[in-house]
Amino acid sequence: NFNISADFMPNAECVSDLLKKEGYNVSFLGGANLNFAGKKAFLKTHSFDNIIGKSYFQKKYPENKHDYNKWGLRDRPLFEYALNDYLELAAKPNPFALFLLTLDTHAPGFPDPACTDKYQSIKNNRMLDSVHCGGQLIKEYIQNIRNSPYSNDTVIVVMSDHLAHKNPANYLLKKKLRKLMFMINMPSGEHQEVENLGSHYDIGPTVLSSIGFDNCQAFGFGRNM
């Protein structure tokens, strides 16, 4: 039970450990409870310098009660906070890795009240509205980074942590081959679609290779895609 464990596989070497060895500042921002599924134990065990979750935001911004859903802090204020963090980290000489975990698209869907542009093809589906609005927030966040003076030194990775659980859009998901989202946004804007089959194991070496780690064709069970 990783919820009650003080550490999380301390003998394993993770991407965050490699980054730390290379002088990176490694930070995590998430709107949910850090103790969920042993998340805090993992982050503390594997070289994260800064770890921020739901309790931090509740203490720092107690007046913003409308910024929360069932899981924790909504994505919009999380991205706003993360952008400030990004700008502060990017202004420093050391390299950094800033990890974000979003919440609004968790089942059954928590569309942002501030998002007035709903999903048009199918009306009144909170899951589809959440994904549609969440996509806009991610787009805005990436654009803000790309419009910053630090864009040329920044690689952005967007990925899903797992396939969707049961939700109001299940009937649509069952009609198609289900895939995990994984995208690397490079400063150059160069576009390449990779058709190689992969899994979560392969994300680590693929990302490390994209940011200049040499000899990273394999990492554990993963392979550079």
N, C-alpha and C positions, 0 to 999 in steps of 0.2 A: 504494500500500500504506500505509494509514493507521497500521498497526502501527509503522512506522519513521519516520513523519512527526513533526516537532516541533510542528506546528500543524495545525489542522483548519478549512479554509475561513475564514481570518481576515477576509475582506472581507464575509462574510455576517453579518446581524444576527439573532440568535436571541432567544427569549423570555427567556433568562437575561440577555442583554445589556440588554434593556429594563428588566428588574427591577432590575439593578444601577444603571442610570442614575437610577432612582427612589428609590435609597437602600436597597434591599433587601440583606440578607446572604443570599448564595446558597450553599447547601451540598449536597453529594452524599454519600450513604452507600450502599455496595454490598458484598456479600460476596465478589464475584469478583475476578479479576485485573484491575487497572485498565488494563493494556495491551491487553486483548482488543478487537479491531476498532477500534483507535484511540480508545477511550473517554477515556483520560487526556488525549490531545492535544486532543480536543474540549472537555473540561471546562476545561482550562487556557486554551484560546484564548477561551472564551466566558464569562468573568466569574465563574467559581465561586471563592468565597473559601476554602472548605474542601472537600477531596477525600479521602475515606477509602475504602479497599478492602481486599482480602484480606490483603496484607502487613502493614498496620497492625494488624489484629486478631490476626494470628499473633504479632507482636512484643509486643503489649500483654497478650495472654492466652495465653501459650504452653502453659499447663497444660490448657486446654480443648480438647484434640484431638478429643473426641467431638462437638464443635459444628460439624464440617465434613463436607461431602459432596464429591462429585467436582468440583463447580464452585467451592466455596468455603464461606464461613460460612453456616450454616443460617439460615432466616428467623426462627426464634424468638429467638435471641440478637441478631440484627440489629434486630428490633423493640424489644427491651428497651433496646438501646443508643440507638436512634432516639428512644424516648420520653424518655430523659434529655436528649438533645440538644434535643428539642422544648421541654421545660420550661425549659431554660436560655435558649434563644433567645427564647421567648415572654415571659420575665421582663424582657427588655431593651426599651428604648423603640423601637428601630428595627424596621421590618418585615422579614420573612425568608421565604425559600422553601427548604424542606427536601425534597430529592428522594431517594427510596429505590428501589433495584433489588433485587427478590427473586429467589431461585434455586430453591427447592424444587420448583416446578412445571415446571422444564425436563425435557425427555425424558431418560430413560424414566420420570421421576418419582422424587422423593426424599422420601417421607413422613417427617415428624418422628418419631423414636423415642418422644418424650414424648407424642405424640398417640395416645390409646387409642381415641378415637371414630372408627372407620373408616367408609368409605362403605358403606352397608348394602345398597343395591339390587343391586349387583354385587360379589361377594366377590373378594378376592385380586387386585385390579388396582392396581398401585402408582401408576399415573398418576392414577386416580380418587381413591385415598387421599390423594395429594399435594395435589390440587386441593381436596378436602374439608377437609383439615387446614389448608391454606394460607388457605382462606376463613375458618376460625375465628380464625386468627392476625390476619388483617386486621381482622376484626370486633372483636377484643379491642383492637387498637391504636386503632381509631377510637373505640371506647367510652371508652378511657382519655383520649383527647384531649377528647372531649365531656364527660367528668366533671371536667375540669381547670378552673381559674379563667380560662383563656384561650380557652375554647371559642368565645365570641361573636365573637372576632376572627380565627377560623381557618376557612379554606376548605380542604377535603380533596378531592384528585383521585385517583381510582383508575383505572388504565388498563393495557391489555396492550401489550407492545411489538411483537408480531407474532402471526400465527396459529400454532397448535401445529404443530411438526414431527412427523415420524413417531414414534409412541409406542404403548404398549399399549392406548390407547383410540381408535385410529384408526378402527376399524370403526364406532364410534358417531358420530364426527365426520362421516363421509362420508354419513350418512343425513340430515343437516340443513344448512340454509344456515349457513355459517360467518361469524361476526361477531367484530369486535374489541370488547373490553370498554372502556367509557369512562363514568365516573360522576363527578359533582361532588356532594359532600356539603356542603351549606350549613349554617351555624350555626342557622338558623331551623327546620331539619327539614322544610322545604317540599318536597313531592314533585311532580315533573313529568317525564313520559316524553316525550322528543323523538323523533319518527319520521323526521326529516329524514335523508337519506342523507349520510354524511360519510366522511372518510378521516383519516389522521394529520395531513395538512396543516391540517385544520380544528380540531385540538385547541388549538393555540396561541392563535388569536384568541378561541375560545370560553372558554378559561380566563381569559385576560386580561380579557375583558369581565365575567366573573363576579366578579372581584376589584376591579372599579371603574375599569379603564382606559377612559377615554373615547375615542370615535372609533376603536374597534378592531373594526370589522365585517370588516376584511380584514387579513391579515398574510401577505405573500408569496403563495403559491398558495392559502392557506387562507381560509376564510370562517367567521364566527361562526355556529354551528349553532343 
